Amino acid sequence: MLKWRAVIARHMRWSSPVMQGLFLCTLTFGVILPLCCHRLMYSYYFLKFMHLDSMSEEALKDSHDKGQQALHFWQEMTSSTKASALTPTSAPEVPELLVTVVTAKRREGQDYHYLLQMMQRLLSQLGDCGERPCAEVLVCDVETGPLLNEDATLLEKQFLVVRRSAEEQSKRRSRLNTFEKEKQDYVYCLRKGWELRRPKNVLILEDDALPRPDFFSVIQDLLSRSFARNTLYVKLYHPERLQRYWNPEPYRILEWVGLGLVGASALFFILSFSSRILLSFSIPHFLFFTVYVMVAVELVGRHYLLEVRRLSPQLYAVSPATECCTPAMLYPGNASARVADYLDQVTCSKGNAKDTVLYKIARSTPGERAHSVEPNLISHIGAYSSVRSNPLRPKLLP
């Protein structure tokens, strides 16, 4: 008993490394990070009960205002005598990149005009690649209801808009589950773009996928990399809330440990030049600082660390594909035609939607590979879904 008391007394002194480490952890994880990160949505310290409702309402208002601005922009563009000048009459015979935008009428949230918002952003970015446009754009309207998709109709003077013919619509089975209908619409748009233009590369965007400012520069860099020639698809978006290190993706664990080792080395380097702190290198000290850095970056949020990669297209990371979500997908070469054939062989249902099916195909088909890009190249602005039920006032998903 006396021996244990002596051990405890020795480690409870302020000069003890154990006490110093405990104080550092308490100060960092109990005071500094909570004060700095309580408003960061993808941090563990985010206080939902304080900020989620107000941030959700602010996001909805901002999106509504931008939707109304986009509506006025396209209405003026359509009525302008310069409207015909935007029609891609001088597009190359075989476009280097075809951007196909899949859209349907939203029964709820129509005033947000997601399609018009993202097409306005695309239009502003198409001229960023020099003399030739960055891509040719095709709008694929999959609306089959009795009402027109007014937003898609508004774009017909500026972009090629394709729809199923009356005969094609009559051939569709009327009683399709939501997930199978969504998949069939996706396949239709994949095939239609390929048949009409035979592009060298295809990029599919859903109508609520808002491109980031560096969208086309990163796409060009990705297509120039060697992996693009041997991939079925490249995912350009993964939900921010699923980007944490503590995740089933094994490559993230390696990244996490590597970051901890680099951070620990940097801390030792900084502390070695401090006259007030005398810290000799030892394996226990190094392991402590490695774990300290790993815990800190995980609690703050990996999403915010990824944002540093936006400094240059070359810094974007390419990793094995993740499963969830397909609002933005790049299909190099003729991969879009292969994907359409693969999807046609599977019936989608709840728990087996098209993103899950694509993920399984890429993992189980010999010779096929799939990749994801980080950070995200689009912002998912669709608070109201066109295919699923919506709450009265949607909230952000932290």
Number of C-alpha atoms within 10 A of each C-alpha: 5 7 8 9 9 11 10 11 11 14 14 14 12 11 10 12 14 14 15 15 15 11 13 13 16 12 13 15 17 12 11 12 17 19 12 12 18 18 17 17 22 22 23 16 19 20 15 15 8 11 14 18 15 13 16 17 15 12 16 21 13 12 20 19 15 18 21 16 17 22 22 13 14 20 13 12 18 17 10 10 9 11 14 14 10 12 14 14 8 7 12 14 9 14 19 17 25 24 22 24 25 24 24 23 23 17 12 15 19 15 14 26 25 31 27 25 25 24 23 17 16 21 14 11 20 17 14 15 13 8 7 13 19 22 24 22 24 21 26 27 23 22 19 16 9 6 8 13 17 12 19 21 13 17 19 14 16 19 19 15 18 17 16 17 9 9 8 9 13 11 8 11 8 9 8 13 12 14 19 19 20 18 22 20 19 21 20 18 27 25 17 19 25 19 11 10 16 20 24 16 21 28 24 24 23 23 27 27 24 25 21 15 15 16 19 21 16 20 17 15 12 21 18 11 10 9 14 19 13 14 19 23 26 27 26 26 23 25 14 18 14 16 20 21 23 13 11 11 15 11 12 17 15 12 12 21 16 14 16 24 19 13 19 22 15 13 15 16 11 10 15 15 11 10 7 8 9 10 13 10 10 9 8 9 15 19 13 15 22 22 16 19 20 20 17 16 19 17 20 24 23 22 23 16 12 16 13 12 15 17 10 11 17 13 14 21 13 16 16 15 21 21 16 17 16 20 22 25 20 28 27 22 21 15 21 26 19 14 19 18 14 16 18 13 8 16 16 23 16 10 9 15 19 26 17 16 20 23 18 13 19 20 14 11 10 8 10 14 20 22 20 21 20 20 23 23 24 21 18 19 17 20 22 22 17 20 14 8 10 14 10 9 12 15 17 13 12 15
